[in-house]
Amino acid sequence: MTPGELRDLCLSFNAAVEDFPFGPETSVFKVLGKMFALTSLDGRPLTVNLKCDPDDAIRLRREHPGLIVPGWHMNKRHWNTVTVDGGPDGRPDGGLPDRVVRELVEDSYDLVVAGLPRAERLRLDRP
């Protein structure tokens, strides 16, 4: 998955926006003001911090050692740092399969939405 594909994926969710509260090099993707993904799209390797259920976080770290690790500069119980693309020249060498990345980003978004107040969740469901 390329940086552009990761960005497009994060922005494909209902009410998702990109913000830069930590400077222009760090993309923060939010839904209704709550962060679900954080990445440096120019970073090599390309990584993204994603929210995760604590039990799933432990399992994923075991299943993908070195590719999914406790969230860098985040609450390590609830956030993972996921290696999207491990290649120094943008090749997918060493990163997770795109399908897995898509699922993890979607799970992060869903977890954040589930934590929103009911009125805000209902607002997301409206066309």
C-alpha positions in Angstrom: 0.0 0.0 0.0 1.4 3.4 -1.0 1.2 6.5 1.2 -1.5 7.9 -1.2 -3.5 4.7 -0.9 -3.3 4.8 2.9 -4.5 8.4 2.9 -7.3 7.7 0.5 -8.4 4.7 2.6 -8.5 6.8 5.8 -10.5 9.5 4.1 -13.0 7.0 2.6 -14.9 6.6 5.8 -18.0 8.7 6.6 -17.1 12.1 8.1 -13.3 11.3 8.1 -11.0 14.3 7.8 -7.3 14.8 7.7 -5.8 17.3 10.2 -2.2 18.4 11.1 -2.2 19.3 14.8 1.4 18.1 15.2 2.9 19.8 12.2 2.7 19.4 8.4 4.6 16.1 8.3 2.1 14.2 10.5 -1.3 13.4 9.2 -4.0 12.8 11.8 -7.2 11.2 10.6 -10.3 12.0 12.7 -14.0 11.3 12.7 -16.0 14.0 14.4 -12.9 15.3 16.2 -11.7 11.9 17.4 -8.4 10.4 16.1 -8.5 7.0 14.5 -5.2 7.0 12.6 -1.9 8.9 12.8 0.9 8.7 10.3 3.8 10.4 8.6 3.0 9.7 5.0 6.6 10.5 4.0 8.0 8.1 6.5 10.1 5.1 5.6 9.1 2.5 6.5 5.5 3.7 6.2 3.8 3.1 9.5 0.4 4.2 11.0 -0.8 4.3 14.6 -4.3 2.7 14.9 -6.7 2.2 17.7 -7.3 -1.4 18.7 -9.2 -3.5 21.2 -6.7 -4.3 23.9 -7.1 -8.1 23.6 -6.8 -7.9 19.8 -3.8 -5.7 20.1 -1.9 -8.4 22.0 -2.9 -11.1 19.6 -2.0 -9.0 16.6 1.4 -8.2 18.0 2.1 -11.9 18.6 0.9 -12.9 15.1 2.9 -10.1 13.3 6.1 -9.6 15.3 8.0 -6.5 14.2 5.2 -5.4 11.9 2.6 -4.6 14.6 4.0 -3.2 17.8 2.7 -1.2 20.8 1.7 2.3 19.6 4.6 4.7 19.4 4.0 7.7 21.7 0.4 6.4 22.3 -1.4 4.5 25.0 0.2 1.1 24.3 -2.8 -0.8 25.6 -5.2 0.7 23.0 -2.9 1.7 20.1 -0.7 -0.3 17.7 1.9 1.0 15.3 1.4 -0.9 12.1 4.1 -1.2 9.4 2.3 -0.7 6.1 5.3 -0.7 3.8 8.7 -1.8 4.8 10.6 -1.1 1.6 13.0 1.8 1.6 12.0 2.7 -2.0 8.2 2.3 -1.6 8.1 -1.4 -2.4 5.9 -3.5 -0.2 8.8 -5.6 1.0 8.3 -6.4 4.7 5.0 -4.6 5.2 1.7 -6.2 6.0 -0.6 -7.3 3.2 -3.0 -4.5 2.0 -6.0 -6.5 3.0 -4.8 -6.7 6.6 -4.0 -3.0 6.7 -7.5 -2.2 5.4 -9.1 -4.3 8.1 -7.0 -2.7 10.8 -7.8 0.9 9.6 -11.5 0.0 9.4 -11.5 -1.6 12.9 -9.8 1.6 14.3 -12.4 3.8 12.7 -15.2 1.6 14.0 -13.8 1.5 17.5 -13.7 5.3 17.6 -17.2 5.7 16.2 -18.5 3.2 18.8 -17.1 5.4 21.5 -18.9 8.5 20.2 -22.1 9.7 21.9 -25.3 8.1 20.5 -26.4 11.4 18.9 -23.2 11.7 17.0 -23.2 8.1 15.9 -26.8 8.6 14.5 -25.6 11.8 12.7 -23.0 9.7 10.9 -25.7 7.3 9.6 -27.7 10.1 8.0 -27.1 10.6 4.2 
